[in-house]
């Protein structure tokens, strides 16, 4: 059974940092893509960052580029989301999700194929609140 468990959320002031963790089990971690998503009250869920594939490709939403970093420790089956320079608009419930990614596309930007992953397994979410 695939399981994903997020941790590390909390309350932080504007400009602060948080590190989210996603602990995974029940699948071959090396074959999987893991994505971080978030959903704020009254808003649609949006993708934040993905990592996966043989070369650990990454993808970031424009809104978090330069502030967030996704990384993984394959041996520990964990994926992290380092969030710096946090803004009030980053406030949301953050979820990690897993799925098997499609092959990389030679004519697309690096990591773009991760956004096409059918993320079928989801964690329970962790709240991130950025206060101004």
DSSP file (Angstrom, degrees, kcal/mol; ACC not computed):
  #  RESIDUE AA STRUCTURE BP1 BP2  ACC     N-H-->O    O-->H-N    N-H-->O    O-->H-N    TCO  KAPPA ALPHA  PHI   PSI    X-CA   Y-CA   Z-CA
    1    1 A X              0   0    0      0, 0.0     2,-0.3     0, 0.0    26,-0.1   0.000 360.0 360.0 360.0 129.1    0.0    0.0    0.0
    2    2 A X        -     0   0    0     24,-0.1     2,-0.4    22,-0.1    24,-0.2  -0.584 360.0-178.0 -75.4 131.7    1.4    3.4   -1.0
    3    3 A X  E     -A   25   0A   0     22,-2.5    22,-1.8    -2,-0.3     2,-0.4  -0.999  12.4-175.7-133.6 137.2    1.6    5.8    1.9
    4    4 A X  E     -A   24   0A   0     -2,-0.4     2,-0.5   118,-0.4   120,-0.4  -0.999   5.4-173.5-130.5 129.0    2.7    9.5    1.9
    5    5 A X  E     -A   23   0A   0     18,-2.0    18,-2.7    -2,-0.4     2,-0.2  -0.975   7.7-156.5-130.0 119.0    2.9   11.4    5.1
    6    6 A X  E     +A   22   0A   0     -2,-0.5     2,-0.3    16,-0.2    16,-0.2  -0.603  18.5 163.3 -91.4 153.5    3.7   15.2    5.2
    7    7 A X  E     +A   21   0A   0     14,-1.9    14,-2.8    -2,-0.2   119,-0.1  -0.968  39.5  69.0-155.5 166.5    5.2   17.0    8.2
    8    8 A X        +     0   0    0     -2,-0.3    11,-0.3     1,-0.3    14,-0.0   0.379  59.8 135.2 105.0  -3.5    6.8   20.3    8.9
    9    9 A X        +     0   0    0     12,-0.1     2,-0.3     9,-0.1    -1,-0.3  -0.173  21.9 122.5 -70.3 171.6    4.0   22.8    8.5
   10   10 A X  E     -d  128   0B   0    117,-0.8   119,-2.7   116,-0.1     2,-0.5  -0.990  59.3 -51.6 166.3-166.7    3.4   25.6   10.9
   11   11 A X  E     +d  129   0B   0     -2,-0.3     2,-0.3   117,-0.2   119,-0.2  -0.877  53.3 166.0-104.1 130.1    3.0   29.3   11.5
   12   12 A X  E     -d  130   0B   0    117,-2.6   119,-2.6    -2,-0.5     2,-0.1  -0.981  32.6-112.9-142.8 152.2    5.8   31.6   10.3
   13   13 A X  E >   -d  131   0B   0     -2,-0.3     3,-2.4   117,-0.2    73,-0.2  -0.429  51.2 -75.9 -82.0 160.2    6.1   35.3    9.7
   14   14 A X  T 3  S+     0   0    0    117,-2.1    73,-0.2     1,-0.3    -1,-0.2  -0.285 122.2  23.4 -53.4 134.4    6.5   37.0    6.3
   15   15 A X  T 3  S+     0   0    0     71,-3.1    70,-0.7     1,-0.3    -1,-0.3   0.319 100.3 119.9  89.3  -8.1   10.0   36.4    5.0
   16   16 A X    <   -     0   0    0     -3,-2.4    70,-2.2    70,-0.2     2,-0.3  -0.076  55.3-122.3 -82.1-174.9   10.6   33.3    7.1
   17   17 A X        -     0   0    0     67,-0.2     2,-0.3    68,-0.2    67,-0.2  -0.928  20.7-179.0-131.9 152.1   11.3   29.8    6.2
   18   18 A X  E     - B   0  83A   0     65,-2.1    65,-3.3    -2,-0.3     2,-0.5  -0.981  16.4-146.2-143.7 152.8    9.8   26.3    6.6
   19   19 A X  E     - B   0  82A   0    -11,-0.3     2,-0.3    -2,-0.3    63,-0.2  -0.965  14.8-160.7-123.6 115.1   10.9   22.9    5.5
   20   20 A X  E     - B   0  81A   0     61,-2.6    61,-2.4    -2,-0.5     2,-0.4  -0.691   5.5-157.1 -91.9 146.4    8.2   20.4    4.6
   21   21 A X  E     -AB   7  80A   0    -14,-2.8   -14,-1.9    -2,-0.3     2,-0.4  -0.939   8.5-163.3-122.9 146.7    8.9   16.7    4.5
   22   22 A X  E     -AB   6  79A   0     57,-2.3    57,-2.1    -2,-0.4     2,-0.5  -0.961   8.8-160.1-129.3 112.6    7.1   13.9    2.7
   23   23 A X  E     -AB   5  78A   0    -18,-2.7   -18,-2.0    -2,-0.4     2,-0.3  -0.826  14.6-164.4 -95.9 127.4    7.8   10.3    3.9
   24   24 A X  E     +A    4   0A   0     53,-2.8     2,-0.3    -2,-0.5   -20,-0.2  -0.825  15.3 161.4-116.6 149.0    6.9    7.7    1.4
   25   25 A X  E     +A    3   0A   0    -22,-1.8   -22,-2.5    -2,-0.3     3,-0.1  -0.983  47.3  51.9-155.7 160.5    6.5    3.9    1.5
   26   26 A X  S    S+     0   0    0     -2,-0.3     2,-0.3   -24,-0.2   -24,-0.1   0.566  95.3  62.0  92.1   9.3    4.9    1.1   -0.4
   27   27 A X  S    S-     0   0    0    -24,-0.1     2,-1.2   -26,-0.1    -1,-0.2  -0.970  95.2 -81.1-156.0 168.9    6.4    1.6   -3.8
   28   28 A X    >>  -     0   0    0     -2,-0.3     3,-1.7     1,-0.2     4,-0.6  -0.650  40.7-162.4 -78.3 101.2    9.7    1.7   -5.7
   29   29 A X  G >4 S+     0   0    0     -2,-1.2     3,-1.0     1,-0.3    -1,-0.2   0.809  82.8  62.3 -58.0 -34.3   10.8    5.2   -4.8
   30   30 A X  G 34 S+     0   0    0      1,-0.2    -1,-0.3    -3,-0.1    26,-0.2   0.760 105.9  46.1 -66.1 -24.5   13.3    5.4   -7.7
   31   31 A X  G <4 S+     0   0    0     -3,-1.7    70,-0.6    21,-0.1    -1,-0.2   0.565 100.1  90.2 -91.9 -10.0   10.6    5.1  -10.3
   32   32 A X  E <<  -E  100   0B   0     -3,-1.0    21,-0.7    -4,-0.6     2,-0.4  -0.458  62.7-143.3 -93.4 156.4    8.2    7.6   -8.8
   33   33 A X  E     -EF  99  52B   0     66,-3.1    66,-1.7    19,-0.2     2,-0.5  -0.955  16.9-157.4-107.6 139.0    7.6   11.3   -9.2
   34   34 A X  E     -EF  98  51B   0     17,-2.9    17,-2.2    -2,-0.4     2,-0.4  -0.964  10.3-170.7-116.7 132.4    6.7   13.2   -6.0
   35   35 A X  E     -EF  97  50B   0     62,-2.8    62,-2.4    -2,-0.5     2,-0.5  -0.925  17.0-141.6-122.6 148.4    4.9   16.5   -6.3
   36   36 A X  E     +EF  96  49B   0     13,-3.4    12,-3.1    -2,-0.4    13,-1.4  -0.926  26.0 176.6-104.3 132.1    4.0   19.2   -3.8
   37   37 A X  E     -EF  95  47B   0     58,-3.1    58,-2.7    -2,-0.5     2,-0.3  -0.849   9.9-159.5-126.1 162.9    0.6   20.8   -4.2
   38   38 A X  E     -EF  94  46B   0      8,-2.3     8,-2.8    -2,-0.3     2,-0.4  -0.993   6.5-164.5-144.4 154.0   -1.2   23.4   -2.1
   39   39 A X  E     -E   93   0B   0     54,-2.0    54,-2.3    -2,-0.3     2,-0.2  -0.951   6.8-162.0-141.6 119.6   -4.8   24.6   -1.6
   40   40 A X    >   -     0   0    0      4,-0.4     3,-2.3    -2,-0.4    52,-0.1  -0.630  45.3 -76.8 -93.3 156.8   -5.8   27.8    0.0
   41   41 A X  T 3  S+     0   0    0      1,-0.3    -1,-0.1    -2,-0.2     3,-0.1  -0.289 118.3   5.7 -55.4 129.5   -9.3   28.4    1.3
   42   42 A X  T 3  S+     0   0    0      1,-0.2     2,-0.3    -3,-0.1    -1,-0.3   0.507 113.1 102.9  77.3   4.0  -11.7   29.1   -1.6
   43   43 A X  S <  S-     0   0    0     -3,-2.3    -1,-0.2     1,-0.0     2,-0.1  -0.809  75.1-102.1-119.9 160.5   -9.0   28.4   -4.2
   44   44 A X        -     0   0    0     -2,-0.3    -4,-0.4     1,-0.1     2,-0.2  -0.420  45.4 -97.1 -74.0 152.8   -8.3   25.6   -6.5
   45   45 A X        -     0   0    0     -6,-0.2     2,-0.4    -2,-0.1    -6,-0.2  -0.475  46.7-165.9 -66.8 139.6   -5.4   23.2   -5.7
   46   46 A X  E     -F   38   0B   0     -8,-2.8    -8,-2.3    -2,-0.2     2,-0.2  -0.969  22.0-112.4-132.4 148.2   -2.2   24.1   -7.5
   47   47 A X  E     +F   37   0B   0     -2,-0.4   -10,-0.3   -10,-0.2     3,-0.1  -0.544  29.6 176.6 -74.7 141.3    1.0   22.4   -8.2
   48   48 A X  E     -     0   0B   0    -12,-3.1    13,-2.6     1,-0.4     2,-0.3   0.769  60.1 -18.7-111.5 -51.1    4.0   23.9   -6.5
   49   49 A X  E     -FG  36  60B   0    -13,-1.4   -13,-3.4    11,-0.2    -1,-0.4  -0.979  53.1-160.0-161.8 148.6    7.0   21.7   -7.3
   50   50 A X  E     -FG  35  59B   0      9,-2.1     9,-1.7    -2,-0.3     2,-0.3  -0.930   5.1-175.3-130.4 155.4    7.8   18.2   -8.6
   51   51 A X  E     +FG  34  58B   0    -17,-2.2   -17,-2.9    -2,-0.3     2,-0.3  -0.985  30.2  92.8-147.4 144.0   10.8   15.9   -8.5
   52   52 A X  E   > +FG  33  57B   0      5,-1.8     5,-2.0    -2,-0.3   -19,-0.2  -0.978  23.8  95.8 163.0-172.7   11.4   12.5  -10.1
   53   53 A X  T > 5S-     0   0    0    -21,-0.7     3,-1.8    -2,-0.3   -21,-0.1  -0.053  87.2 -61.4  82.5 169.7   12.7   10.4  -13.0
   54   54 A X  T 3 5S+     0   0    0      1,-0.3    -1,-0.2     2,-0.1   -23,-0.0   0.808 138.9  40.4 -60.0 -31.0   16.0    8.8  -13.4
   55   55 A X  T 3 5S-     0   0    0     -3,-0.2    -1,-0.3     0, 0.0    -2,-0.1   0.190 113.3-112.9-104.8  16.5   17.9   12.1  -13.2
   56   56 A X  T < 5 -     0   0    0     -3,-1.8    -3,-0.2   -26,-0.2    -2,-0.1   0.931  45.0-165.4  52.1  49.4   15.7   13.6  -10.4
   57   57 A X  E   < -G   52   0B   0     -5,-2.0    -5,-1.8    -6,-0.1     2,-0.3  -0.249   2.0-152.2 -58.6 154.2   14.3   16.2  -12.7
   58   58 A X  E     -G   51   0B   0     -7,-0.2     2,-0.3     2,-0.0    -7,-0.2  -0.930  14.7-170.8-131.0 157.4   12.6   19.1  -11.0
   59   59 A X  E     -G   50   0B   0     -9,-1.7    -9,-2.1    -2,-0.3     2,-0.4  -0.990   6.4-167.1-143.8 143.4    9.8   21.5  -11.9
   60   60 A X  E     -G   49   0B   0     -2,-0.3   -11,-0.2   -11,-0.2     2,-0.2  -0.984  25.4-116.1-132.6 144.0    8.6   24.6  -10.1
   61   61 A X    >>  -     0   0    0    -13,-2.6     3,-1.8    -2,-0.4     4,-1.0  -0.496  33.7-117.6 -68.0 147.9    5.5   26.8  -10.4
   62   62 A X  T 34 S+     0   0    0      1,-0.3     3,-0.5     2,-0.2    -1,-0.1   0.844 111.7  63.8 -56.8 -34.6    6.4   30.4  -11.4
   63   63 A X  T 34 S+     0   0    0      1,-0.2    -1,-0.3     3,-0.0   -15,-0.1   0.663 112.5  32.8 -68.0 -15.4    5.1   31.7   -8.2
   64   64 A X  T X> S+     0   0    0     -3,-1.8     4,-2.4   -16,-0.2     3,-2.3   0.452  82.6 128.0-120.5  -3.5    7.7   29.9   -6.1
   65   65 A X  T 3< S+     0   0    0     -4,-1.0     4,-0.1    -3,-0.5    -3,-0.0  -0.299  81.4  15.4 -57.7 134.6   10.7   29.8   -8.4
   66   66 A X  T 34 S+     0   0    0      2,-0.4    -1,-0.3     1,-0.1     3,-0.1   0.268 126.3  59.0  85.2 -12.5   13.8   31.1   -6.6
   67   67 A X  T <4 S+     0   0    0     -3,-2.3    17,-2.0     1,-0.2     2,-0.3   0.708  98.6  51.8-114.7 -36.1   12.2   30.8   -3.2
   68   68 A X  E  <  -C   83   0A   0     -4,-2.4    -2,-0.4    15,-0.2     2,-0.4  -0.800  60.1-166.7-107.9 146.7   11.3   27.1   -2.9
   69   69 A X  E     -C   82   0A   0     13,-2.3    13,-2.9    -2,-0.3     2,-0.4  -0.991   5.6-157.0-133.7 126.7   13.6   24.1   -3.4
   70   70 A X  E     +C   81   0A   0     -2,-0.4     2,-0.3    11,-0.2    11,-0.2  -0.841  23.1 161.2-101.3 139.3   12.5   20.5   -3.8
   71   71 A X  E     -C   80   0A   0      9,-1.9     9,-3.0    -2,-0.4     2,-0.3  -0.946  20.6-147.1-149.1 167.2   14.9   17.7   -3.0
   72   72 A X  E     -C   79   0A   0     -2,-0.3     2,-0.5     7,-0.2     7,-0.2  -0.984  14.3-153.0-141.3 151.8   14.9   14.0   -2.2
   73   73 A X  E >>> -C   78   0A   0      5,-2.8     5,-1.6    -2,-0.3     3,-0.8  -0.889  17.7-171.4-118.9  95.1   16.8   11.5   -0.2
   74   74 A X  G >45S+     0   0    0     -2,-0.5     3,-0.7     1,-0.3    -1,-0.1   0.858  81.3  57.5 -60.3 -37.7   16.1    8.3   -2.1
   75   75 A X  G 345S+     0   0    0      1,-0.3    -1,-0.3    -3,-0.1   -46,-0.0   0.849 116.0  36.4 -62.8 -32.5   17.7    6.0    0.5
   76   76 A X  G <45S-     0   0    0     -3,-0.8    -1,-0.3     2,-0.2   -52,-0.2   0.423 106.3-127.2 -98.9   0.0   15.2    7.4    3.1
   77   77 A X  T <<5 +     0   0    0     -4,-0.8   -53,-2.8    -3,-0.7     2,-0.4   0.938  63.3 135.7  52.4  50.6   12.3    7.7    0.7
   78   78 A X  E   < -BC  23  73A   0     -5,-1.6    -5,-2.8   -55,-0.2     2,-0.4  -0.973  40.3-162.8-129.6 145.4   11.8   11.3    1.7
   79   79 A X  E     -BC  22  72A   0    -57,-2.1   -57,-2.3    -2,-0.4     2,-0.3  -0.979  13.3-159.0-124.0 140.4   11.1   14.4   -0.3
   80   80 A X  E     -BC  21  71A   0     -9,-3.0    -9,-1.9    -2,-0.4     2,-0.5  -0.865  13.4-158.1-120.6 151.7   11.6   17.9    1.1
   81   81 A X  E     -BC  20  70A   0    -61,-2.4   -61,-2.6    -2,-0.3     2,-0.6  -0.909  11.6-161.4-127.8 104.0   10.3   21.3    0.2
   82   82 A X  E     -BC  19  69A   0    -13,-2.9   -13,-2.3    -2,-0.5     2,-0.6  -0.763  10.2-166.0 -84.6 120.5   12.5   24.1    1.5
   83   83 A X  E     +BC  18  68A   0    -65,-3.3   -65,-2.1    -2,-0.6     2,-0.3  -0.935  11.3 173.1-116.3 115.1   10.4   27.2    1.5
   84   84 A X        +     0   0    0    -17,-2.0   -67,-0.2    -2,-0.6   -68,-0.2  -0.735  58.6  24.4-115.2 165.3   12.2   30.6    1.9
   85   85 A X  S    S-     0   0    0    -70,-0.7    -1,-0.2    -2,-0.3   -69,-0.2   0.902  84.7-159.2  49.0  49.2   11.1   34.2    1.7
   86   86 A X        -     0   0    0    -70,-2.2   -71,-3.1    -3,-0.2     2,-0.3  -0.259   8.5-159.6 -66.2 145.2    7.5   33.1    2.5
   87   87 A X    >   -     0   0    0    -73,-0.2     3,-2.1    -3,-0.1     4,-0.3  -0.815  32.7-108.2-119.9 159.0    4.7   35.4    1.6
   88   88 A X  G >  S+     0   0    0     -2,-0.3     3,-1.9     1,-0.3    42,-0.3   0.854 118.0  63.0 -55.9 -33.4    1.1   35.6    3.0
   89   89 A X  G 3  S+     0   0    0      1,-0.3    -1,-0.3   -49,-0.0   -49,-0.1   0.563  88.9  69.4 -72.4  -5.0   -0.1   34.2   -0.4
   90   90 A X  G <  S+     0   0    0     -3,-2.1    -1,-0.3     2,-0.0     2,-0.2   0.543  71.2 118.6 -83.1  -7.4    1.8   31.0    0.4
   91   91 A X    <   +     0   0    0     -3,-1.9     2,-0.3    -4,-0.3    38,-0.2  -0.424  42.4 104.9 -62.5 124.7   -0.6   30.2    3.1
   92   92 A X  E    S- H   0 128B   0     36,-2.0    36,-2.7    -2,-0.2     2,-0.6  -0.969  76.6 -78.7-178.7 170.8   -2.4   26.9    2.3
   93   93 A X  E     -EH  39 127B   0    -54,-2.3   -54,-2.0    -2,-0.3     2,-0.5  -0.863  48.9-147.3 -88.0 127.8   -2.6   23.3    3.1
   94   94 A X  E     -EH  38 126B   0     32,-3.1    32,-2.1    -2,-0.6     2,-0.4  -0.843  16.3-173.0-103.6 132.2    0.3   21.6    1.4
   95   95 A X  E     -E   37   0B   0    -58,-2.7   -58,-3.1    -2,-0.5     2,-0.4  -0.921  14.8-147.7-121.0 144.7    0.0   18.0    0.1
   96   96 A X  E     -E   36   0B   0     -2,-0.4    27,-2.3   -60,-0.2     2,-0.3  -0.900  21.4-175.6-106.7 148.5    2.6   15.7   -1.3
   97   97 A X  E     -EI  35 122B   0    -62,-2.4   -62,-2.8    -2,-0.4     2,-0.3  -0.965   9.3-150.7-141.6 154.1    1.5   13.2   -4.0
   98   98 A X  E     +EI  34 121B   0     23,-2.4    23,-1.9    -2,-0.3    22,-1.6  -0.937  23.8 139.5-131.4 151.9    3.1   10.4   -5.9
   99   99 A X  E     -E   33   0B   0    -66,-1.7   -66,-3.1    -2,-0.3     2,-0.6  -0.970  54.0 -82.6-172.8 170.4    2.7    8.7   -9.3
  100  100 A X  E     -E   32   0B   0     18,-0.4    18,-0.7    -2,-0.3   -68,-0.2  -0.780  48.7-138.8 -88.4 119.9    4.7    7.2  -12.2
  101  101 A X        -     0   0    0     -2,-0.6    13,-0.1   -70,-0.6     3,-0.1  -0.389  13.4-115.7 -78.7 154.8    5.9   10.0  -14.5
  102  102 A X        -     0   0    0     11,-0.6    -1,-0.1     1,-0.2     3,-0.1  -0.333  49.7 -75.5 -75.5 169.5    5.8    9.8  -18.3
  103  103 A X        -     0   0    0      1,-0.1    -1,-0.2    -2,-0.1     2,-0.0  -0.289  57.6 -94.7 -63.5 152.5    9.1    9.8  -20.2
  104  104 A X        -     0   0    0     -3,-0.1     2,-0.5     1,-0.1    -1,-0.1  -0.360  36.9-125.2 -65.4 148.6   10.8   13.2  -20.5
  105  105 A X    >   -     0   0    0      4,-0.2     3,-1.5     1,-0.1     7,-0.1  -0.861   7.4-149.8-101.5 126.5   10.1   15.1  -23.7
  106  106 A X  T 3  S+     0   0    0     -2,-0.5    -1,-0.1     1,-0.3     4,-0.1   0.775  96.9  47.1 -67.4 -24.7   13.1   16.1  -25.7
  107  107 A X  T 3  S+     0   0    0      2,-0.1     2,-0.3    -3,-0.0    -1,-0.3   0.181 101.3  79.8-103.6  17.8   11.4   19.2  -27.1
  108  108 A X  S <  S-     0   0    0     -3,-1.5     3,-0.1     1,-0.1     5,-0.1  -0.842  91.8 -85.0-120.4 159.1   10.0   20.5  -23.8
  109  109 A X    >   -     0   0    0     -2,-0.3     3,-2.1     1,-0.1     4,-0.4  -0.244  62.5 -82.9 -58.7 149.8   11.7   22.4  -20.9
  110  110 A X  T 3  S+     0   0    0      1,-0.3    -1,-0.1     2,-0.1    -4,-0.0  -0.277 115.8  13.5 -55.1 134.0   13.5   20.2  -18.4
  111  111 A X  T >> S+     0   0    0     -3,-0.1     3,-1.4   -52,-0.1     4,-0.5   0.290  89.5 116.4  85.7 -11.2   11.1   18.8  -15.8
  112  112 A X  G X4  +     0   0    0     -3,-2.1     3,-1.5     1,-0.3     4,-0.3   0.865  67.3  64.1 -60.6 -34.8    8.0   19.7  -17.8
  113  113 A X  G >4 S+     0   0    0     -4,-0.4     3,-1.4     1,-0.3   -11,-0.6   0.773  90.0  68.2 -60.9 -24.5    7.1   16.0  -18.2
  114  114 A X  G X4 S+     0   0    0     -3,-1.4     3,-1.7     1,-0.3    -1,-0.3   0.833  89.4  62.9 -64.4 -29.5    6.7   15.8  -14.4
  115  115 A X  G << S+     0   0    0     -3,-1.5    -1,-0.3    -4,-0.5    -2,-0.2   0.661  97.8  58.0 -69.5 -13.1    3.6   18.0  -14.6
  116  116 A X  G <  S+     0   0    0     -3,-1.4    -1,-0.3    -4,-0.3    -2,-0.2   0.373  77.9 124.5 -94.8   3.0    1.9   15.3  -16.7
  117  117 A X    <   -     0   0    0     -3,-1.7     2,-1.7    -4,-0.1   -16,-0.2  -0.424  66.6-128.7 -64.3 131.3    2.3   12.7  -13.9
  118  118 A X        -     0   0    0    -18,-0.7     2,-0.7    -2,-0.2   -18,-0.4  -0.638  26.1-154.5 -79.8  87.5   -1.0   11.1  -12.9
  119  119 A X        +     0   0    0     -2,-1.7   -20,-0.3     1,-0.2   -85,-0.0  -0.516  27.5 162.5 -69.2 110.2   -0.6   11.7   -9.2
  120  120 A X        +     0   0    0    -22,-1.6     2,-0.4    -2,-0.7    -1,-0.2   0.577  52.4  62.9-109.4 -14.4   -2.7    8.9   -7.7
  121  121 A X  E     -I   98   0B   0    -23,-1.9   -23,-2.4  -118,-0.0     2,-0.3  -0.956  64.2-175.1-119.4 134.5   -1.5    8.7   -4.1
  122  122 A X  E     -I   97   0B   0     -2,-0.4  -118,-0.4   -25,-0.2   -25,-0.2  -0.941  18.6-133.4-131.9 146.1   -1.9   11.6   -1.7
  123  123 A X        -     0   0    0    -27,-2.3  -118,-0.2    -2,-0.3     3,-0.1  -0.254  35.0-104.5 -83.2-178.4   -0.9   12.5    1.8
  124  124 A X        -     0   0    0   -120,-0.4  -119,-0.1     1,-0.2   -29,-0.1   0.617  61.6-118.1 -87.0 -13.7   -3.2   14.0    4.4
  125  125 A X        -     0   0    0    -29,-0.1     2,-0.4     1,-0.1   -30,-0.2   0.074  15.0-124.9  95.9 153.9   -1.7   17.5    4.1
  126  126 A X  E     - H   0  94B   0    -32,-2.1   -32,-3.1  -119,-0.1     2,-0.3  -0.998  24.7-120.0-138.3 135.5    0.1   19.9    6.4
  127  127 A X  E     - H   0  93B   0     -2,-0.4  -117,-0.8   -34,-0.2     2,-0.5  -0.561  23.3-171.3 -80.8 132.0   -1.0   23.5    7.1
  128  128 A X  E     -dH  10  92B   0    -36,-2.7   -36,-2.0    -2,-0.3     2,-0.5  -0.993   5.4-176.7-119.6 124.1    1.3   26.4    6.3
  129  129 A X  E     -d   11   0B   0   -119,-2.7  -117,-2.6    -2,-0.5     2,-0.6  -0.984   8.7-165.3-125.1 123.7    0.3   29.8    7.6
  130  130 A X  E     -d   12   0B   0     -2,-0.5     2,-0.3   -42,-0.3  -117,-0.2  -0.935  12.7-156.5-110.3 116.9    2.3   32.9    6.8
  131  131 A X  E      d   13   0B   0   -119,-2.6  -117,-2.1    -2,-0.6   -43,-0.0  -0.715 360.0 360.0 -98.4 143.3    1.4   35.9    9.0
  132  132 A X              0   0    0     -2,-0.3    -1,-0.1  -119,-0.2  -119,-0.1   0.419 360.0 360.0 -99.5 360.0    2.0   39.5    8.0
